[in-house]
Amino acid sequence: MNRKALLATLICVLLIAYASLFPLSGWRLPGSGFFAWCTLKLPGHVSKSDLLVNVIAYVPLGYLLFRLFRVDKRPAVIALACALVTGSALSFAMELTQTALPGRTPSTVDLGANTLGACAGALLALIWQRAAMPQGALSRWRASFLAPGREGDLGLAVLLLWLCSQWAPFVPSLDWGGIKNGLKPLWYTANDLSRLDLMQGATYFCYLAALGVLAQETLRRRALALPLFSLFAALVLCGKIFILGRQLSLEALAGLFAAVPLLAVAGLLGEKSRRLIGCLLLVTGFALYELKPGAGGLAGGFGWVPFQGQLAHELTGFGSILEGVWPFAALWILIASVGGETRGGAWPGAAAVFAFVLALEWLQLEIPGRTPDLTQALLALAGWLAPAFYLRGAPPRAGA
């Protein structure tokens, strides 16, 4: 058993249990029995969004379970089978427990979707493991394209997390009506520049410039980082018009265009100066994001229930979770090596990050249209600590 993956797997299981049994109140004995839902009869209506949520939620679990059960001398198919059975068993336990909650509806469709997600995650782990072997194609591509060491992998992972945060809820919308809706903010603002939200544009500028700095540290050939990142960011932003509920704004495009010259200058600086600029941009961008007024009147009280908003809107909640995680994962990658140390100061930094985000959330009590809660601080903490735990036990970065 891979003990390094045990902690991450336990955390993933606890999060799934919390989300499956939320709000954890109103328990009662089911009148029709605990197993009445165990039938092959499909419900009259199956929500595509619920199916997608149930699949996505179990993909990380399947990945971690495969890593947990994978032992060098044991055939990979055994780890795959163990991951599939364990993921399915957890899903069955959650569906069975939901029969005692009046607000939840267990079904075999959810069980099948969860099992499919666990299977997909385990297969992803298997493919990644085999492709990353010294003779694998992925390993050769990584050696020629990414910076040496695990920091290169982490940088690429953060860029992909940002992409997912922009494209959540991952539901394509290819009809003309959906595309027009995705272009509305761009069209209206371009025809009336008084609509331009300077604070939102500044947030995009800081975030995109910081991601560009991260790309410069992630790619082996820094000269290619600026054109490749600019193309990548443009494709991600423009691709939002083909995603249900996502829109392209003039502020996003302006932020990208403004970030390119700064990245060109940053490419001429030393590594420590460049990383420091990236850290400052991330902190500034997050502060602008947190302090920007929203729509509506003054917010209510502080929300102390974790993930309450995300669980109320599960599909869009994935995007909200990713938006809270990736900036602090990027911040750790950039700031941890400024002083030549890749693993030191994780816990003191975690305390500082948690206090900083919690203070910003508390300030939202006086900002119109914002709903402050504890979740954002927890997501920031997870984003900061995840890279530190991933690199625990890894050899130091060359030159560190």
C-alpha positions as CSV (number, residue, x, y, z in Angstrom):
1,M,0.0,0.0,0.0
2,N,1.3,3.5,-0.9
3,R,1.2,5.3,2.4
4,K,2.1,8.6,0.8
5,A,-1.3,8.6,-0.8
6,L,-3.2,7.5,2.3
7,L,-3.7,11.0,3.8
8,A,-4.9,12.5,0.5
9,T,-7.3,9.6,0.1
10,L,-8.7,10.0,3.6
11,I,-9.3,13.7,3.0
12,C,-11.0,13.0,-0.3
13,V,-13.3,10.4,1.3
14,L,-14.2,12.8,4.1
15,L,-15.0,15.5,1.5
16,I,-17.2,13.2,-0.5
17,A,-19.0,12.1,2.7
18,Y,-19.6,15.7,3.7
19,A,-20.9,16.6,0.3
20,S,-23.1,13.5,0.0
21,L,-24.7,13.9,3.4
22,F,-24.9,17.7,3.6
23,P,-26.6,19.4,5.5
24,L,-26.1,16.5,8.0
25,S,-29.4,17.2,9.7
26,G,-33.0,16.0,9.8
27,W,-32.1,12.3,10.2
28,R,-35.0,9.8,10.3
29,L,-35.7,6.2,9.6
30,P,-36.8,5.6,6.0
31,G,-40.4,4.5,5.8
32,S,-39.9,2.2,2.8
33,G,-36.7,0.7,4.1
34,F,-33.0,1.3,3.5
35,F,-32.8,-0.7,0.3
36,A,-36.0,0.5,-1.5
37,W,-33.8,2.5,-4.0
38,C,-31.8,-0.5,-5.1
39,T,-33.7,-1.2,-8.3
40,L,-32.7,-1.4,-11.9
41,K,-35.7,0.8,-12.8
42,L,-34.5,4.2,-14.1
43,P,-36.1,7.4,-12.8
44,G,-38.4,9.3,-15.2
45,H,-36.0,12.2,-15.5
46,V,-32.2,12.0,-15.3
47,S,-30.5,15.4,-14.9
48,K,-27.4,15.6,-17.1
49,S,-25.8,18.1,-14.7
50,D,-26.3,15.7,-11.7
51,L,-24.8,12.9,-13.7
52,L,-21.7,15.1,-14.6
53,V,-21.3,16.1,-10.9
54,N,-21.5,12.5,-9.7
55,V,-18.9,11.4,-12.2
56,I,-16.5,14.3,-11.6
57,A,-16.7,14.0,-7.8
58,Y,-15.3,10.5,-7.8
59,V,-12.5,11.0,-10.4
60,P,-10.0,12.3,-7.8
61,L,-10.9,9.4,-5.5
62,G,-10.3,6.8,-8.2
63,Y,-6.9,8.4,-9.0
64,L,-5.9,8.4,-5.3
65,L,-7.2,4.9,-4.7
66,F,-5.1,3.5,-7.5
67,R,-2.0,5.3,-6.1
68,L,-2.9,4.0,-2.7
69,F,-3.1,0.3,-3.7
70,R,-0.4,0.3,-6.3
71,V,2.7,-1.6,-5.2
72,D,5.7,-2.2,-7.5
73,K,5.5,-6.0,-7.3
74,R,1.7,-6.2,-7.6
75,P,0.1,-6.2,-11.0
76,A,-1.5,-2.9,-11.9
77,V,-4.8,-4.6,-12.7
78,I,-5.1,-5.5,-8.9
79,A,-4.7,-1.9,-7.9
80,L,-7.2,-1.0,-10.6
81,A,-9.7,-3.5,-9.3
82,C,-9.2,-2.5,-5.7
83,A,-9.8,1.2,-6.6
84,L,-13.0,0.4,-8.5
85,V,-14.4,-1.8,-5.8
86,T,-13.5,0.6,-3.0
87,G,-15.0,3.6,-4.9
88,S,-18.1,1.7,-5.7
89,A,-18.4,0.6,-2.0
90,L,-18.1,4.1,-0.8
91,S,-20.7,5.3,-3.2
92,F,-23.1,2.5,-2.1
93,A,-22.5,3.5,1.5
94,M,-23.3,7.1,0.8
95,E,-26.4,6.3,-1.2
96,L,-27.6,4.0,1.6
97,T,-27.0,6.6,4.2
98,Q,-28.9,9.2,2.2
99,T,-32.1,7.2,2.7
100,A,-32.1,8.6,6.3
101,L,-31.9,12.2,5.0
102,P,-35.2,13.7,3.8
103,G,-33.4,16.2,1.6
104,R,-31.4,13.6,-0.4
105,T,-32.6,11.1,-3.0
106,P,-30.5,8.0,-3.4
107,S,-30.6,6.2,-6.7
108,T,-28.7,3.5,-8.7
109,V,-28.0,6.1,-11.4
110,D,-25.9,8.1,-8.9
111,L,-24.2,4.8,-7.9
112,G,-23.4,4.0,-11.5
113,A,-22.1,7.6,-12.2
114,N,-19.9,7.5,-9.0
115,T,-18.5,4.1,-10.0
116,L,-17.8,5.4,-13.5
117,G,-15.9,8.4,-12.1
118,A,-13.8,6.2,-9.8
119,C,-13.0,3.9,-12.8
120,A,-12.0,6.9,-14.9
121,G,-9.8,8.3,-12.2
122,A,-8.1,4.9,-11.7
123,L,-7.5,4.5,-15.4
124,L,-6.1,8.0,-15.6
125,A,-3.6,7.1,-12.8
126,L,-2.7,3.9,-14.7
127,I,-2.1,5.7,-18.0
128,W,-0.2,8.5,-16.3
129,Q,2.1,6.0,-14.5
130,R,2.9,4.0,-17.6
131,A,3.4,7.0,-19.8
132,A,5.7,8.6,-17.2
133,M,8.1,5.6,-17.3
134,P,11.6,6.5,-18.5
135,Q,10.9,5.0,-21.9
136,G,7.4,6.4,-22.1
137,A,6.3,9.1,-24.6
138,L,5.1,11.4,-21.8
139,S,8.4,11.1,-20.0
140,R,10.3,12.1,-23.2
141,W,7.9,15.0,-23.8
142,R,8.2,16.2,-20.3
143,A,12.0,16.1,-20.4
144,S,12.1,18.2,-23.5
145,F,9.3,20.6,-22.7
146,L,9.1,21.2,-18.9
147,A,11.6,22.4,-16.3
148,P,13.4,19.6,-14.5
149,G,12.1,18.4,-11.1
150,R,8.6,18.1,-9.8
151,E,8.1,21.8,-9.8
152,G,7.6,21.6,-13.6
153,D,4.8,19.1,-13.1
154,L,3.2,21.3,-10.5
155,G,3.4,24.4,-12.7
156,L,1.7,22.6,-15.5
157,A,-1.0,21.3,-13.1
158,V,-1.8,24.8,-11.9
159,L,-2.1,26.0,-15.5
160,L,-4.6,23.2,-16.1
161,L,-6.5,24.0,-12.9
162,W,-6.9,27.6,-14.1
163,L,-8.2,26.3,-17.4
164,C,-10.7,24.1,-15.6
165,S,-11.8,27.1,-13.4
166,Q,-12.5,29.1,-16.5
167,W,-14.4,26.3,-18.3
168,A,-16.4,24.9,-15.4
169,P,-19.2,23.6,-15.4
170,F,-17.6,21.8,-18.5
171,V,-21.0,21.6,-20.3
172,P,-20.5,22.6,-24.0
173,S,-23.0,24.9,-25.6
174,L,-22.6,24.9,-29.4
175,D,-26.0,26.4,-30.4
176,W,-26.0,30.0,-31.7
177,G,-28.1,31.3,-28.8
178,G,-25.5,30.1,-26.3
179,I,-22.6,31.5,-28.2
180,K,-24.4,34.9,-28.5
181,N,-25.0,34.9,-24.7
182,G,-21.3,34.1,-24.2
183,L,-20.3,37.2,-26.3
184,K,-22.8,39.6,-24.7
185,P,-20.5,41.2,-22.1
186,L,-17.8,41.8,-24.8
187,W,-20.3,43.3,-27.3
188,Y,-22.0,45.6,-24.8
189,T,-18.8,46.9,-23.2
190,A,-17.1,47.4,-26.6
191,N,-20.1,49.6,-27.7
192,D,-20.2,51.5,-24.4
193,L,-16.9,51.8,-22.6
194,S,-18.6,53.3,-19.6
195,R,-19.5,49.7,-18.8
196,L,-15.9,48.7,-18.5
197,D,-15.1,47.3,-15.0
198,L,-11.6,48.6,-14.2
199,M,-11.4,46.5,-11.0
200,Q,-12.3,43.3,-12.9
201,G,-9.8,44.2,-15.7
202,A,-7.1,44.7,-13.1
203,T,-7.9,41.4,-11.5
204,Y,-7.5,39.6,-14.9
205,F,-4.3,41.5,-15.5
206,C,-2.7,40.4,-12.2
207,Y,-3.9,36.8,-12.5
208,L,-2.8,36.4,-16.1
209,A,0.5,38.1,-15.6
210,A,1.2,35.8,-12.6
211,L,0.2,32.8,-14.6
212,G,2.6,33.9,-17.3
213,V,5.4,34.2,-14.8
214,L,4.6,30.7,-13.7
215,A,4.7,29.5,-17.3
216,Q,8.2,31.0,-17.6
217,E,9.3,28.9,-14.6
218,T,7.5,25.8,-15.8
219,L,8.7,25.6,-19.4
220,R,12.3,24.5,-20.1
221,R,12.8,27.0,-22.9
222,R,11.9,30.3,-21.4
223,A,12.0,32.0,-24.8
224,L,8.9,30.1,-25.9
225,A,7.0,30.7,-22.7
226,L,5.5,34.1,-23.6
227,P,4.1,33.1,-27.1
228,L,2.9,29.7,-25.9
229,F,1.3,31.1,-22.8
230,S,-0.3,34.0,-24.7
231,L,-1.8,31.6,-27.2
232,F,-2.9,29.2,-24.4
233,A,-4.6,32.0,-22.4
234,A,-6.3,33.5,-25.4
235,L,-7.7,30.1,-26.4
236,V,-9.0,29.5,-22.8
237,L,-10.7,32.8,-22.6
238,C,-12.2,32.7,-26.0
239,G,-13.3,29.1,-25.4
240,K,-15.6,30.2,-22.6
241,I,-18.2,31.3,-25.1
242,F,-18.7,27.6,-26.0
243,I,-19.3,26.6,-22.3
244,L,-22.8,26.8,-20.8
245,G,-23.1,29.7,-18.4
246,R,-19.6,31.2,-19.2
247,Q,-19.0,34.5,-21.0
248,L,-16.1,36.3,-22.6
249,S,-15.6,39.9,-21.4
250,L,-13.6,42.8,-22.7
251,E,-11.9,43.1,-19.2
252,A,-10.5,39.6,-19.7
253,L,-9.0,40.4,-23.1
254,A,-7.7,43.7,-21.9
255,G,-6.1,42.1,-18.9
256,L,-4.3,39.6,-21.3
257,F,-3.1,42.3,-23.7
258,A,-1.8,44.4,-20.7
259,A,0.0,41.3,-19.2
260,V,2.0,40.5,-22.3
261,P,4.4,43.5,-22.2
262,L,5.0,42.9,-18.4
263,L,5.8,39.3,-19.1
264,A,8.3,40.4,-21.8
265,V,10.1,42.5,-19.3
266,A,9.9,39.9,-16.6
267,G,11.6,37.4,-19.0
268,L,14.7,39.6,-18.9
269,L,15.0,39.6,-15.1
270,G,16.6,37.1,-12.8
271,E,14.7,34.2,-11.5
272,K,14.2,35.5,-7.9
273,S,13.0,38.9,-9.1
274,R,10.6,37.3,-11.6
275,R,9.2,34.9,-9.0
276,L,8.7,37.8,-6.5
277,I,6.8,39.8,-9.2
278,G,4.6,36.8,-9.7
279,C,3.9,36.5,-6.0
280,L,3.0,40.2,-5.7
281,L,0.7,39.9,-8.7
282,L,-1.1,36.9,-7.3
283,V,-1.7,38.5,-3.9
284,T,-2.9,41.7,-5.5
285,G,-5.2,39.9,-7.9
286,F,-6.8,37.9,-5.2
287,A,-7.3,41.0,-3.0
288,L,-9.0,42.8,-5.9
289,Y,-11.2,39.7,-6.5
290,E,-12.2,39.6,-2.9
291,L,-12.9,43.3,-2.4
292,K,-14.8,43.9,-5.7
293,P,-18.5,44.8,-5.0
294,G,-21.1,42.3,-6.3
295,A,-24.6,42.7,-7.4
296,G,-27.3,43.5,-4.9
297,G,-27.4,45.1,-1.5
298,L,-25.3,44.5,1.6
299,A,-24.4,40.9,2.4
300,G,-25.8,39.1,5.4
301,G,-23.7,37.6,8.2
302,F,-20.5,35.6,7.9
303,G,-21.1,32.0,6.7
304,W,-19.3,29.5,8.9
305,V,-20.7,26.4,7.2
306,P,-18.0,25.1,4.8
307,F,-18.9,24.7,1.1
308,Q,-22.6,25.7,1.7
309,G,-22.7,27.8,-1.4
310,Q,-20.9,25.3,-3.6
311,L,-23.2,22.5,-2.5
312,A,-26.3,24.6,-3.2
313,H,-25.1,25.0,-6.9
314,E,-23.0,21.8,-7.3
315,L,-22.1,22.1,-11.0
316,T,-20.9,25.7,-10.9
317,G,-19.5,25.0,-7.4
318,F,-16.6,23.1,-9.0
319,G,-15.5,26.3,-10.7
320,S,-15.7,28.2,-7.5
321,I,-13.6,25.6,-5.7
322,L,-10.9,25.7,-8.4
323,E,-10.9,29.5,-8.4
324,G,-10.1,29.4,-4.7
325,V,-7.4,26.8,-4.9
326,W,-5.2,27.5,-7.9
327,P,-3.9,31.1,-7.0
328,F,-2.5,29.7,-3.7
329,A,-1.0,26.6,-5.3
330,A,0.7,29.0,-7.8
331,L,1.8,31.3,-4.9
332,W,3.5,28.4,-3.1
333,I,5.3,27.3,-6.2
334,L,6.6,30.8,-6.9
335,I,7.4,31.9,-3.3
336,A,8.8,28.6,-2.0
337,S,11.9,28.8,-4.2
338,V,12.6,32.6,-3.9
339,G,14.8,31.9,-1.0
340,G,16.3,28.7,-2.5
341,E,14.1,26.4,-0.3
342,T,11.4,24.3,-1.9
343,R,9.8,22.7,1.2
344,G,10.6,25.0,4.1
345,G,8.0,27.3,5.8
346,A,4.9,25.4,4.6
347,W,3.1,25.6,7.9
348,P,3.9,29.2,8.9
349,G,3.0,30.2,5.4
350,A,-0.2,28.3,5.7
351,A,-1.1,30.2,8.8
352,A,-0.4,33.5,7.1
353,V,-2.4,32.5,4.0
354,F,-5.4,31.4,6.1
355,A,-5.3,34.6,8.2
356,F,-4.9,36.8,5.1
357,V,-7.9,35.3,3.3
358,L,-10.1,35.2,6.4
359,A,-9.4,38.9,6.9
360,L,-10.4,39.7,3.3
361,E,-13.6,37.6,3.8
362,W,-14.4,39.5,7.0
363,L,-14.0,42.8,5.1
364,Q,-16.7,41.6,2.7
365,L,-19.3,42.2,5.5
366,E,-19.2,45.8,4.5
367,I,-19.0,45.3,0.7
368,P,-22.3,45.3,-1.2
369,G,-23.3,42.1,-2.9
370,R,-20.7,39.9,-1.3
371,T,-21.3,36.8,0.8
372,P,-18.3,36.2,3.0
373,D,-17.7,32.7,4.4
374,L,-15.1,30.3,5.8
375,T,-14.9,28.2,2.6
376,Q,-12.6,30.6,0.8
377,A,-10.0,30.5,3.5
378,L,-10.1,26.7,3.6
379,L,-9.7,26.5,-0.2
380,A,-6.7,28.9,0.0
381,L,-5.2,26.7,2.7
382,A,-5.7,23.6,0.6
383,G,-4.1,25.3,-2.4
384,W,-1.1,26.3,-0.4
385,L,-0.5,23.0,1.3
386,A,-1.2,20.6,-1.6
387,P,2.1,21.4,-3.5
388,A,4.1,21.2,-0.3
389,F,2.8,17.7,0.5
390,Y,3.3,16.6,-3.1
391,L,7.0,17.6,-2.9
392,R,7.5,16.0,0.5
393,G,10.3,13.5,0.2
394,A,11.2,14.7,-3.3
395,P,14.8,15.5,-4.1
396,P,15.7,19.2,-3.8
397,R,15.4,21.3,-7.0
398,A,18.6,21.7,-8.9
399,G,20.4,24.8,-7.8
400,A,18.4,25.0,-4.6
